[in-house]
Amino acid sequence: QVQLVESGGGLVQAGGSLRLSCTASGNIFTSLVMGWYRQAPGTQRELVAGMASDRSTNYADFVKGRFTISRDNAKNTVYLQMNSLEPEDTAVYYCNAFKVGLIPQTYWGQGTQVTVSS
């Protein structure tokens, strides 16, 4: 079982920056595919960015060039650096961990609110 704890959300003006952090419990972090999703009111949860264990990344088109995902395996932590924030980025951001294997498993954090004012 992997528990994910997020931090770093808050209120920021348009054009500002925030960095989200997500720390995972346990000792399998290096093998996990980590990702950030977001969900705005009335919408479906959507992928923002992901990073595999080999540090390959993928980003949603709407954040390319503005957001950067990274991971520190020594701290069991994944980050999402968000720059040039826009009001449309307002959402609850969720950390996700995916365990590849014969029995794949997905874990979610509790979510952290990001609000961007215009």
PLY file of the C-alpha trace (Angstrom):
ply
format ascii 1.0
element vertex 118
property float x
property float y
property float z
element edge 117
property int vertex1
property int vertex2
end_header
0.00 0.00 0.00
1.30 3.43 -0.97
0.08 6.61 0.68
0.52 9.94 -1.09
0.58 13.28 0.68
0.43 16.46 -1.37
1.32 20.00 -0.43
2.00 23.33 -2.05
-1.37 24.45 -3.34
-2.80 27.87 -2.71
-3.97 31.14 -4.18
-1.83 32.95 -6.73
-2.34 35.74 -9.23
-2.29 35.09 -12.93
1.28 34.92 -14.19
2.53 33.61 -10.86
4.11 30.32 -9.88
3.50 27.48 -7.47
5.30 24.24 -6.75
3.35 21.19 -5.70
4.97 18.33 -3.83
3.82 14.77 -3.30
5.58 12.39 -0.94
4.97 8.67 -1.10
5.21 6.16 1.71
6.97 2.84 1.41
10.10 1.69 -0.37
8.95 1.16 -3.95
8.95 4.80 -5.06
11.72 4.32 -7.61
9.60 1.81 -9.53
6.42 3.89 -9.55
5.10 5.89 -12.46
4.16 9.22 -10.92
1.74 11.76 -12.26
-0.27 14.85 -11.56
-3.92 15.18 -12.50
-6.36 17.99 -11.99
-10.10 18.39 -11.73
-12.03 21.62 -11.99
-15.66 21.83 -10.83
-18.01 20.15 -13.28
-15.23 18.58 -15.30
-13.52 15.23 -15.49
-10.17 14.59 -13.91
-7.44 15.05 -16.50
-3.76 14.26 -16.76
-1.42 17.21 -16.34
2.00 15.54 -16.38
3.60 12.18 -15.78
7.05 10.80 -15.13
8.09 7.17 -15.41
10.74 5.45 -13.35
13.27 6.11 -16.13
12.39 9.82 -15.83
10.75 10.01 -19.21
7.93 12.55 -19.12
4.71 13.42 -20.83
2.66 16.57 -20.57
-0.81 17.68 -21.49
-0.74 20.14 -24.35
-2.28 22.85 -22.22
0.73 22.94 -19.85
3.65 22.38 -22.18
6.30 24.99 -21.63
4.72 26.19 -18.39
4.77 23.19 -16.02
7.63 20.85 -15.17
7.40 17.53 -13.40
10.40 16.14 -11.53
11.15 13.52 -8.92
13.62 13.06 -6.10
13.92 9.34 -5.45
15.96 9.91 -2.30
13.00 11.80 -0.81
10.22 9.66 -2.32
8.84 12.90 -3.71
7.50 14.12 -7.03
7.13 17.80 -7.82
5.11 19.90 -10.20
6.58 23.31 -10.88
3.87 25.52 -12.33
4.82 28.80 -13.98
2.82 31.39 -15.91
-0.33 30.26 -14.19
-3.65 31.17 -15.75
-7.14 31.34 -14.22
-7.97 28.26 -16.30
-5.45 26.31 -14.24
-7.70 26.63 -11.19
-8.52 23.12 -10.00
-7.85 20.50 -7.38
-4.56 18.85 -8.25
-4.10 15.18 -7.43
-0.94 13.17 -7.18
-1.09 9.71 -8.73
1.16 6.69 -8.44
0.95 3.69 -10.72
2.58 0.39 -9.82
3.35 -1.69 -12.86
3.24 -5.44 -12.46
1.18 -8.58 -12.71
-1.40 -6.83 -10.55
-1.19 -3.15 -11.48
-2.26 -0.76 -8.75
-3.11 2.91 -8.72
-2.92 5.22 -5.76
-4.23 8.76 -5.29
-3.44 11.60 -2.96
-6.11 13.64 -1.24
-5.75 16.58 -3.60
-4.57 20.14 -3.15
-6.46 23.23 -4.30
-4.83 25.63 -6.73
-6.65 28.88 -7.36
-5.41 31.42 -9.89
-6.99 34.85 -9.75
-7.20 37.16 -12.74
0 1
1 2
2 3
3 4
4 5
5 6
6 7
7 8
8 9
9 10
10 11
11 12
12 13
13 14
14 15
15 16
16 17
17 18
18 19
19 20
20 21
21 22
22 23
23 24
24 25
25 26
26 27
27 28
28 29
29 30
30 31
31 32
32 33
33 34
34 35
35 36
36 37
37 38
38 39
39 40
40 41
41 42
42 43
43 44
44 45
45 46
46 47
47 48
48 49
49 50
50 51
51 52
52 53
53 54
54 55
55 56
56 57
57 58
58 59
59 60
60 61
61 62
62 63
63 64
64 65
65 66
66 67
67 68
68 69
69 70
70 71
71 72
72 73
73 74
74 75
75 76
76 77
77 78
78 79
79 80
80 81
81 82
82 83
83 84
84 85
85 86
86 87
87 88
88 89
89 90
90 91
91 92
92 93
93 94
94 95
95 96
96 97
97 98
98 99
99 100
100 101
101 102
102 103
103 104
104 105
105 106
106 107
107 108
108 109
109 110
110 111
111 112
112 113
113 114
114 115
115 116
116 117
